[in-house]
Amino acid sequence: AATRGGDLTPGVELHASLLAALRRGNLVRVTPWGVTAAAVLLLMGLAAGAMAWLPWRVGLALGMLGGGLYALVGFQLFSWAHLSVNLATPLLALSLTLVMFLGVTLWGEEREKRQVRATFGRYVSPKVMEKILKDPVRYRSASAERRQVTVLFMDLTGFTGFVEGSEPERVQAVLNAYLREMTACIMAEDGILDKYIGDGIMAVWGSLGDADPARDAGRALRAAGAMQSRLDDLNRAWAAAGQPRFSARIGVHSGEALVGNFGSELQVNFTVVGDVVNTASRLEALNKEHGTRILTSSDTLNLAGAGVRAQDLGETAIRGRAGVLRIFAVSTGGAAAAADSDWA
């Protein structure tokens, strides 16, 4: 007997209902355990493959779609053929597989982002870092790519003599203050601090993030002017404290370079390689010959467009480079409101 509404149902009615179901052919049947096991393996395999080989959002959507289709098939089989399909076990296995792969994927992405932050966090502005984190795998790839970049080199004059005649603590304090202020100027213009070379600085625009050669050239020249102005401020503070004053030379050049990770299995650096780097370094050194503070090339000036005060110094041969290059002395005053006849 069975209960229904609190009353006992006579066993004869149950037997009659069973007999009627057998005569009509609509007796509910249960699928064998092997079918359930096959469904578990199929759904788990679908989820694992989708999450492993596709972007996690796509993989998650496909896994959920597979689970939904399995449930729909189960309901239809019950409706059409009175076949009871085990839904709970396969769908639970599918859910656990998706959750496990999703957790591993998100953990891996976060670890990737932490590694990129560790690599670039000290060398780029927060704005550039956000662009990098949108595609962190790209910047940890072993392959290099060709990009249009603008490179800036800066070097202090007379610093070697200061190091030789000063205590290490004094040298450290002066050098750290200088590097800190110059780096701030670079990052304010969304430049990338490529490396410190003693008291020298190499910065790059265009090696990370979206490419915009004209914008990058303009920002590099603005950064160069800001760096010289900030050095003037430091010199006034140093002079007031009895410290020596320093001058600096800056070279800026634009061109195509290889951008990527370079090094060995012991040490790898993300940097730029090419003629543009060598030329920017040569321009920095040429300031000594011309008695200037910032030298740039026609390549950079043409990209930057109007608004930069620059004196044409003519064409000159660059050591280690074929042909000649037209060079310009850039004013530290930035944009020109009214330039005299020697400036354009």
N, C-alpha and C positions, 0 to 999 in steps of 0.2 A: 504494500500500500504506500501511497505518497500523500503529502499534505498539499492542499491548495485552499487558500482563504481560511486556514485554520481547521479545515475538516479533512477527515481521512478519505482517500479515494480508493474505492474497492479495487483489489488486484485484478479482477476480471475486466475492468475498464482499461487498465493498462495493457492487458493482454490483447484486448480487442483493438486498441489503438495501434499496437505493434503489428498485429495481423493486417489491419487496413493499410498501414504504410508499406508493408511487404507486397500486398496485392496491387497498390498503385505504383509501386516502384520508386517511391520518394523517401526511402529510408536514408537517413544521414550516415555517410561513411567517413571514416577518418583516414587521412593519408598515412602511409607507412613512415616509420622513423627515417628511412633512407632518403625520402623526399625532403624531409625537414633538414637533414644533414647537408644534402646537396644545395638547398636554398641558402643555408648558412654560409657554406663555402663560396657560393656564387656572389652573394651580396658583399661578403668580406673582401673577396678578390676585386670586385668592382670598386669598392671604396678605397682599398689600398692602392690600386693602380691609378685611379683618378687623382688621388691626393699626392701620389709620388711623382707623376709625370706632368701634371697640369698645374697652373696657378691655383693656390689653395681655395680661392673663392669659387672658381669653376669646378674644381674637384668636389668641394662640399655640395654645390648645387647638383652635380651629377649623382653623387651618392644619395642625396635626399630624393631625387627624382626616381632613382632605382628602387628605393624603399617604398615610395608611393605607388609605383607600378606593381610591385610585388603585392602590396596590400590590396590594390584594385583587382588584380587577378584572383587573389584569395576570395574576395567578396563575390566576384562573378561566378567562380566555381561553386561556391556554396549556393548561390541563387539558381544557377542553371542545372547543376548536376548533383546538388545536395552533398557536395564533397567538402569536408571540413579540413582546411589547410591551417597548419600551425603558423600563426602570424607573430606571436610574441617572441619566440626564440630567435628566428632570423633577423627580425627588426632590432632586437636588443643587441645582437652581434654586430649588425651594421652600425648602430649608433655608437657603440663602444669603439669600433674601428675608426670611425670618423673623428670622434673626440680625441683618440690617441694620436692620430696623424695630425690633426689640427694643432694640438698642444705642442708636438715636436716641431711642426713647421713654424709656428709663431715664436717658439723659443729660439729656433735657428735664425729667424729674421731679426729678432732682438739682439742676439749675439753678433750677427753680421753688422748691425747698426752700431753696436758698442765698439766693434773693431774699427769701423770707419771713423767713428768719433775719435778714437784713440789715435788714428793715423792723421786725420785732418783737423781735429778740433782746435789745435793751437795755431793753425796756420791760415784759417779762413774765417770770414765773418759769419755770424749766425745766419744771415740771409743765404749765403752760399751753401752753408752746411745743410740747410733745409732742402735745397735742390739736390745735393748729393745723396741725402737719405732717401729720396724718392727712388733711387736706383743704386743701392749700395754695392750690388754685385759687380756692376760695371767698373767701379773704381778700384776693385780688388782683383780684376782680371789680369792675367799675365800678358795679354796681348796689348800692343800699343796702337794708337790711332793718330792720323795726321789731322792737325787742327791749326787754324789761324790764331796766333797768339801775339801778345805784346809783352816784351820782357824788359824789366828795369833792373839795372845794377847801380848800387850806391857804395861808395867807399870813402872812409875818412882819410884825410891827409895829416901826416905828422903823428899818427897814433902809435906807430911802432916805437918812435923815440920816447913817447910818453910812457909806454909800457916798460921800456928798459930802465927808465929813471924813477919809477914809482913803485910803491909797495903794492903787493897783489890785491889787498883789500880796497885800496883806492882805485886801482884799475877796474876791479869788478864793479864797484859802485858807479863809476862813470860809464862803463860799457853797458851795464844793465839799463841805466836810465836812457841812454841813447837808443839802444835796441828796442826798448819798450815804446818810446815815443814814435820812432820811425815805423814800427809795426802797426801802431794804432792808426797812423796816416794811411798805410796800405789797406788795412781792413776797412777803414772808413769809406774807401772807394771800391770795396768788394774785390780787392786783389788777393792773391794767394801768396803767402810767404813761402817761397820754395826752400830757401836755406839761409843760414848765417854762415859767412866765411870769415871767421875772425871778427874784424870790425866791418866787414863787407856784408851787403845784403843783396839777395836775389829775389825778386818778386815777379809774378806772372799774372796776366789777365787773359782769360779765354781758355785755360786748360781744364777748367771744371765748370759744370753748369751749362746753361744755354749759350750758344755761340752768337756773338754780336761784335764783330771786329771793330766797327766804328765806335761803338760805345766803350769797348775795352781800351782802345787807344786814347780816347778822351779822358777816361778815368785814370789811366796810367800817368798821363801828363799832369793832371790835377794833383795826383798823389805826389809826384815829383816836386811840384811847387810847394805843396803843404809840408813835405819833409824838410825842404830847405828853410822854410819859415819857422818850423818847429825847432830846427837846429839852432837858428838865430836866438830863439827864446831860451834854449838850453845854455847857449854860450853866455847870455847875459846873467843867468842864474849861476853858472860856474864861475864867471869872473867875479861876481859879488862874493862868492865863497872862497875866493883865492885859487880856484882851479884854472887850468889852461883852457884856452879857446881852441876850437877845431873848425876846419872847413871840410866840405865834402864835395865829391864829384858824382854826378848821376848821368847815366846813359840809358836811353829808351829807344827800342827798335821793335818793329812789327814784321811778322812773316810767318811762314809755315814751319811747324815743328812736329816732331814725334812726341806724343804725350802718353805716358803710361808708367808702369812699374819697371825700374831698371836696377840691376844689382846682381847679387849672387845668392846662393842658398843660405849664406850667413847674414846678409844684410840687403834689404830691398828698399828703395826710395821711389815715391811717386814724383816724377819730375818731367821736364821737357828737354829735348835734345835736338840740336840742329844749328844751322848757320845763324838763325835769329838770336840764339843765345850768345854765340861768339861775337857777333856784331854789336850787340848791346854792351857787352863787356869792353870791346874796343872803343866804343863811343864814350864810355865812362872815362877811360884812360886819356882820350883825346882832349878832354876838358883842360888838362894841364898844358897842352900845347897852345890852345886857343885862349887860355885865361878865362874860361867860362865855368858856370856851375852846373848847368843842365844842357846836354846835347841830345838831339833826337834826329831821326832820319826823315827824309821826304815821305817814306812809306807810312810812317806813323802820323806825320802831320797831315797828309792827304786824307787819311782815315778819320782823324779827329775833326777835320773840317774847320770852319771859321770859328773865331773866338779865342784862339790861342796866340799869344804874343810870341813871335819867333823871328829872329834875325837870320837871314840867309847868309851862310858862311861859304857857300859854293860847294864844288865837288872835291872830294878827297879820296885818296886810296886808303883802304882799310887793310891792315896787315892780316895776311892769311885769307884774304877774300879777293876773288877775281873782279876786275873792273873798278869803277869808282862809285861813290855814294854821295848824294847831296845831303848836307847836314845843316842843321839849324840850332842856334842857341835860343833856348826857351827862357822867357822871363819868369821869375818866381812870383810876379804879381798876378799871374793867372790870366783871365780874360782881359782883353784890351778894350777900353772904352774909347780911347783916342790915342792911337799909336803914332809915333813920329815916322819920318820917311824911311828910317832904317829897319822898321819893324812892320810885319804884315800879319 
